[in-house]
Amino acid sequence: MAEAAVIGAGLAGCEAAHVLSAMGIHVRLYEMKPVRRSPAHSSDKFCELVCSNSLRSNKLDNAVGLLKEELRRLGSLVMEAADKTAVPAGGALAVDRESFSAYVTEAIRSDPNIEVISEEIASIPDFPVIIATGPLTDGKLLESIEALLGESMHFFDAAAPIVTLESLDMSKVVRASRYERGSDYLNCPMTRLEYFSFVRALLAAETAPLHEFEKYKVFEGCMPVEAMARRGDMTLAYGPMKPVGLKGCTASDGKPPFAVVQLRQDNAEGTLFNIVGFQTNLKFGEQKRVFGMIPGLENADFIRYGVMHRNSFLQSPKHLTPFYSLREHPDTFFAGQITGVEGYVESASSGFVAGLNLGSLLLGREPVDFSRQTAIGSLAHYVSEYNGGSFQPMNANFGIMESLPDAPRDKYKRYLALSERALERIDNLINEVINGN
Ligand SMILES: Cc1cc2nc3c(=O)[nH]c(=O)nc-3n(C[C@H](O)[C@H](O)[C@H](O)COP(=O)(O)OP(=O)(O)OC[C@H]3O[C@@H](n4cnc5c(N)ncnc54)[C@H](O)[C@@H]3O)c2cc1C
């Protein structure tokens, strides 16, 4: 039986181990938890979601919705777990984070082809391996990677707080999804005065000190709420606090709200909610004080405060192939956020591609190129082929996919047409290459 190792049982590592096992390969999966946890991880289960419980859009007119559908068709473990543990979230796919991790952990631990080893790996091994140690890879392993590939790059990413439902003042909170798509969110409407008082308090609040913070970028898609507020008094009102699509919702003065804070269900029981778009680096006491100014959150119990961490990623275009292997060391693969893909589903998708291609290499098969016609392949090509100025992490998006020859002018129709072509390509690859091999 062929053998491979995967380092890190996160989104990418679990997906990679699952694919390799399905190909009949014996996998040694090294995970440092529970021996050591990164500063963002708090559970000993695998595939932990460190911030939001949302895997974002589930629709085919959105590239991450397409990426999910591609992964489902390919037999992704992460998508199977997400669909099985979903909680209501309008057009998005959000999960009960505990059940989600428990589902993946059980699937991995009960897989006879996967041997889990609780050990922190300190250097790049010299046997076939997928390194999927995430954006918080540090210590000796990071030193070993940098000794081989040169200095990695960094940016800061932040997580949003979670509060309990029972601690909210529901007389001030309205249950509704935007644009009448159900009632999955809790909305905290604000008057103009409440909004500007909140923004002033947010701007004056104390942040936690972060070593080297000033030197690096913050990821735009996960910008701390206080950093957004510094861009202008109205930035939040046009961003995460936009008061649109909530018919009949009124603020304390009986008028339509000037701004709205939304809370999304975080567990299956519906007892925990996270504050959407409120990733933050405020000191914990300041989070309680300032976010307590949000109508309904005056006495909120925070079961997790927002935090901010330095993320590292490789200069992947210099080193990786579109299969996520090193150009100079074809049986050493990287997967997940460390490669410069950004997001939970994107990380899982790179684990899938790396797993499939390490498996193909070990079994003497041709590598599988998903191409830029698919969302999964366009990410792999982006991180390995980007040739612009400064390489930065990337979410799934239609802009990095190969354009259509006769693309409809209407954006919605164009996105659906791109999705249709992508899913056709995935189905063909499954039939002709993956199953046919
Ligand atoms: C603070 C923060 C907030 C984020 N918020 C979001 C968000 O809201 N939405 C989103 O889509 N994405 C978010 N991300 C980005 C990204 O999607 C996640 O980091 C995602 O978990 C990346 O998946 P991964 O598999 O690459 O790494 P991880 O899920 O971090 O998995 C890496 C695994 O490797 C293990 N490990 C690390 N080093 C070693 C070692 N030397 N030996 C053995 N095991 C090791 C770790 O314990 C961990 O289990 C966030 C990232 C951070 C840091």
The ligand as a Gaussian input file, in Angstrom:
#p B3LYP/6-31G(d) Opt

LIG

0 1
 C       -7.918000      34.798000      13.326000
 C       -8.384000      34.235000      12.020000
 C       -9.697000      34.399000      11.615000
 C      -10.149000      33.852000      10.410000
 N      -11.453000      34.006000      10.061000
 C      -11.930000      33.431000       8.953000
 C      -13.321000      33.510000       8.643000
 O      -14.096000      34.083000       9.386000
 N      -13.765000      32.936000       7.504000
 C      -12.938000      32.266000       6.671000
 O      -13.406000      31.737000       5.656000
 N      -11.619000      32.170000       6.947000
 C      -11.092000      32.732000       8.054000
 N       -9.749000      32.648000       8.349000
 C       -8.824000      32.136000       7.333000
 C       -8.776000      30.634000       7.056000
 O       -9.889000      30.253000       6.325000
 C       -8.636000      29.758000       8.253000
 O       -7.446000      30.111000       8.890000
 C       -8.615000      28.259000       7.903000
 O       -8.736000      27.552000       9.100000
 C       -7.376000      27.812000       7.153000
 O       -7.386000      26.411000       6.980000
 P       -6.027000      25.582000       6.992000
 O       -6.397000      24.156000       6.843000
 O       -5.072000      26.167000       6.055000
 O       -5.404000      25.828000       8.459000
 P       -6.000000      25.465000       9.893000
 O       -7.456000      25.265000       9.827000
 O       -5.445000      26.509000      10.812000
 O       -5.346000      24.071000      10.239000
 C       -3.982000      23.923000      10.504000
 C       -3.821000      22.748000      11.464000
 O       -2.439000      22.429000      11.544000
 C       -2.075000      22.210000      12.890000
 N       -0.626000      22.501000      12.983000
 C       -0.028000      23.702000      12.862000
 N        1.325000      23.579000      12.956000
 C        1.569000      22.255000      13.124000
 C        2.785000      21.501000      13.273000
 N        3.999000      22.073000      13.245000
 N        2.684000      20.151000      13.423000
 C        1.449000      19.533000      13.444000
 N        0.285000      20.217000      13.315000
 C        0.335000      21.556000      13.143000
 C       -2.957000      23.184000      13.670000
 O       -3.102000      22.786000      15.020000
 C       -4.267000      23.090000      12.879000
 O       -5.111000      22.086000      13.358000
 C       -9.254000      33.149000       9.558000
 C       -7.940000      32.960000       9.977000
 C       -7.504000      33.476000      11.197000
 C       -6.085000      33.220000      11.632000

